Amino acid sequence: MADLPDDLIQLRRDFLAAQGRLAAAGRVLPSHAAVVAGEAEPATPEQHQAWQTAQAECRRLAVAIQEHSHWEETPDRKAARTALDAIQT
């Protein structure tokens, strides 16, 4: 496994947590089809805001991971990326 810097590992863990928050925020949103069919109420502004906040955090962390200096310094980017992707918590 490639040697990864601690801050990059933490970014990965933060990203995974943010993905979890995004998924949770998405699960409470009613489907558009259900709203149009009159089977559900539209999402509240608070629900939209929670989803947008989680999505923005995922994007911010994804960019931080992609722009991390380790990618320029490592001799084997593929191995480093594979090692990073293997981190699940």
Stockholm file with secondary structure:
# STOCKHOLM 1.0

chainA/1-89         MADLPDDLIQLRRDFLAAQGRLAAAGRVLPSHAAVVAGEAEPATPEQHQAWQTAQAECRRLAVAIQEHSHWEETPDRKAARTALDAIQT
#=GR chainA/1-89 SS CCCCCHHHHHHHHHHHHHHHHHHHHHHTSCCHHHHHTTSSCCCCHHHHHHHHHHHHHHHHHHHHHHTCTHHHHCSCHHHHHHHHHHCCC
#=GC SS_cons        CCCCCHHHHHHHHHHHHHHHHHHHHHHTSCCHHHHHTTSSCCCCHHHHHHHHHHHHHHHHHHHHHHTCTHHHHCSCHHHHHHHHHHCCC
//
